[in-house]
Amino acid sequence: MSKQIISMEEAQSPLQLIWDKLLEWYRLVVEMLPNFVLAVIIVIGFYFLARLIKKIVGKLVGKLLQRESLIKLLTTITYVLVIIIGMFVALSVLKLDKAVTSLLAGAGIIGLALAFAFQDFAANFMAGIMMAVRAPFKVGDLIETNDIKGRIKEIQFRTTELLSLQGQLVVIPNKDIFQNPLFNFSQPARYRVDLDCGVSYGDDLEKVRSVTKKALEHIPHRMKEKDIEVFFKEFGGSSINLEARVWIEYQKHTDFLEARSEAVIAIKKAYDEADIMIPFPIRTLDFGIRGGETLAEMAKGPLKKFDASQNDEPV
């Protein structure tokens, strides 16, 4: 009889353990119910707080920056950060501090791993953000960077798309643009055309300077408020070399090409009318073994015949 009672007690012990565990959970739920309600209230409160801060940040940043994509990025980052802070506060209220610590540690490890794995992506992304803040160019500007010249088609946070002057689409990582020299030909909208030329040694240089300036006065797109400059540079092999400079209003690349072309035509026409010579390169040919003998002098000398069979002695 006693053995049968022991067997029944042993059979009831697992059920008792389950019941005790359920009672423990029930007490825990009852004890944590106010904390749970408070955590829900905190999450909802932080949600509305995040939306409010997002609007405020959007208005403040919108007054400083004109880039819609950058404004959207900053407001989104602010919104997510506020939501994450609210989640951590809610977990702390639920006395899940260990879970919060584990999440933070896991996020740090994952972030470190991702930083090594996607360092180029992150570098391009950060370069895109910095360029968006500084705004060195905008869509439609003509720029030159990394030996590539083209017009900006689209600016993204990782890459920038250019349409080259030959019509090809070029995608450049933002890191390469940010770390290398950048030439923006559209800001400000002006360009200096430099022309190299040479005149003969027999021409009057004062006259050359006057004629050159007058010839460049009426080229297309010239800025009237900028003076035309002419500088003589050097004594060349067959000419005295000079450089003419003229500023033009620059809206598109063909403005520069047209101005330079018309400037060359105007200078050539003005020099012809003023009898100013643009000399050709002069070459002196020396036909002597020791030097100083011309072709005519060589032709007047005695002709010699050589016999290869007699060790190159004259016969």
Buried (B, 14 or more C-beta within 10 A) or exposed (E): EEEEEEEEEEEEEEEEEEEEEEEEEEEEEEEBEEBEEBBEEBBEEBBEBBEEBBEEBBEEBBEEBEBEBBBEBBBEEBBEEBBBEBBBBBBBBBEBEEEBEEBEEEEEEEEEEEEEEEEEBBBBBBBBBEBBEEEBBEEEBBBBBBEBBBBBBEBBBBBBBBBEBEEEEBEBBBBBBBEEEBEBBBBEEBBEBEBEBBBBEEBEEEEBBBBBBEBBEEBEBBBEEBEBBBEBEEEEEEBBBBBBBBBBBBBBBEBBEBBBEBBBEBBBEBBEEBEBBBBEEEEEEEEEEEEEEEEEEEEEEEEEEEEEEEEEEEE
